Amino acid sequence: MKKIEKFFKKNNLQPITTLYNVTVNEVKSVEEVDKLHVDMYLGLNPNIF
C-alpha cells in the first residue's frame, strides 16, 4: 500500500473509491502463499490534470 500511495502522490492521482481486492487464485496451504494472485482495483478522479 505504501508503494501505491507513493505512486499516486508522485503522479498527482486522487483515489475516489476504496481499494477492492479480488482473489484470482486461492491457496490451500501456507506453502503455496507465493502462488497467491490478487488483483487490486481503485477508482481514480478523472478530473485531475
Contact map, one row per residue, 1 for C-alpha under 8 A:
1111100000000000000000000000000000000000000000000
1111110000000000000000000000000000000000000000000
1111111000000000000000000000000000000000000000000
1111111100000000000000000000000000000000000000000
1111111110000000000000000000000000000000000000000
0111111111000000000000000000000000000000000000000
0011111111100000000000000000000000000000000000000
0001111111111100000000000000000000000000000000000
0000111111111000000000000000000000000000000000000
0000011111111000000000000000000000000000000000000
0000001111111000000000000000000000000000000000000
0000000111111100000000000000000000000000000000011
0000000111111110000000000000000000000000000110010
0000000100011111000000000000000000000000000110010
0000000000001111110000000000000000000000011110000
0000000000000111110000000000000000000000011110000
0000000000000011111000000000000000000000011100000
0000000000000011111100000000000000000000011000000
0000000000000000111110000000000000000001111000000
0000000000000000011111000000000000000001110000000
0000000000000000001111100000000000000111100000000
0000000000000000000111110000000000000111000000000
0000000000000000000011111100000000011110000000000
0000000000000000000001111100000000011110000000000
0000000000000000000000111110000000011100000000000
0000000000000000000000111111000000011000000000000
0000000000000000000000001111110110110000000000000
0000000000000000000000000111110100000000000000000
0000000000000000000000000011111110000000000000000
0000000000000000000000000011111110000000000000000
0000000000000000000000000000111111000000000000000
0000000000000000000000000011111111110000000000000
0000000000000000000000000010111111110000000000000
0000000000000000000000000000001111110000000000000
0000000000000000000000000010000111111000000000000
0000000000000000000000111110000111111100000000000
0000000000000000000000111100000000111110000000000
0000000000000000000011111000000000011111000000000
0000000000000000000011110000000000001111100000000
0000000000000000001111000000000000000111110000000
0000000000000000001110000000000000000011111000000
0000000000000011111100000000000000000001111100000
0000000000000011111000000000000000000000111110000
0000000000001111100000000000000000000000011111000
0000000000001111000000000000000000000000001111110
0000000000000000000000000000000000000000000111110
0000000000000000000000000000000000000000000011111
0000000000011100000000000000000000000000000011111
0000000000010000000000000000000000000000000000111
